[in-house]
Amino acid sequence: MKDLKFEQKRSLSRLEAADQLTALAAALREGGDAELDLGPGTLSLRIPDDLRSELEVEIGEGEIELELEFKWPTAGRKSVPAKTGRSATSTSRSKGAKRP
């Protein structure tokens, strides 16, 4: 069971998608406590210095899907090895941000 899951699906312009990625990049660069403006609300996360990442690209059924996933342990929990297979977060479709 997840401690928290936030998911957002919506259509974006290319520039809006770039703005979301820029905000995420700034939060990752800054580290520590970060706040991401996600349209109707703000998501607050604590981002450590070390992360695991997964990049997945799928082409089929007339569309391209690009998924970028970052994972890190929550405070007081041991790190879990990165899983293989399909991830649940998609930036290309702006499904949202996910907190472990």
N, C-alpha and C positions, 0 to 999 in steps of 0.2 A: 504494500500500500504506500502511496506517495504521501509525503508530509504536506505538500502543496503542489498544485498544478494550475498554471494559468495558461489559457490558450485563447488566441484571438485570430479570427479569420476575416479578412476584408480585402477588397481590391485597392491597389495602390498605383499611383503613377510611378514611372521610373525614378523621378526626383524624390518622391516621398519614400520609396524604398531605399534610395541612397542616403536620405536623411536619417532613417532608422539605423542603417548600418554605421553611419558616422557616429551617431549617439552611442551605439553599442561599442564601437572601437574606442571612443573616448573613455567610456566606463571601464573597459578592459585595460586601457593604458594607465588610467588613474589608480585602479585597484581599490582595495578596502571597501568601504560602504559606497555603493553607487546607486543612483536613481535613474531609471529609464522612463521617459515620457512616452506612453503608449496610447496616445490619443485621449480616450475617455478617462484614463487614470495613470498612475505612476507606480512602477514596480521597483521596490527597493531590494537590493541584493548585496551581500558581502562577498567580494571577489578576491580570492587568494592570489598569491604570486604564481603558483603553478596550476595548470589546467590540463585536461585531456581534451583532444579534439577529434572530430570525425567529419569528413567531407564526402558527400555522396552526390553523384549526378546520374540521373536517369533520363533517357530519351525514349519516348514511345507514346503511342496513342495520340499523336499530334501535339505533344507538348514536351517541354523540358522542365524537369524538376531538379532544383538545387537545394540540398539540405546541408546546413552547417550547424554542428552541435558542439557545445562545450560542456564539460562535466567537471565537477570538483566535489570533494566530500563536504558535508555539513559539519559544523563544529562538534567535536566529541565523537565523531564516527571515523572508522578506518576507511581508507581509500579502497574502492572496489575496482578491479581491473576493467578496462574498457570492453564493452560488449561488441560482438560482431553481429552483422546483420543490419536491418533497417532501423533507422533512428526515428524518433517521434516528433522532432522539431524541424520545421521547414521555414527558411527565411524567404524563399522565393514566393511562397504563397502567404507569407505573413501569418502563419498559424499562431504565432505569439512567442512569448518568452516562457521559459520553463525554469522553475527553481527546484533542485533536487530535494 
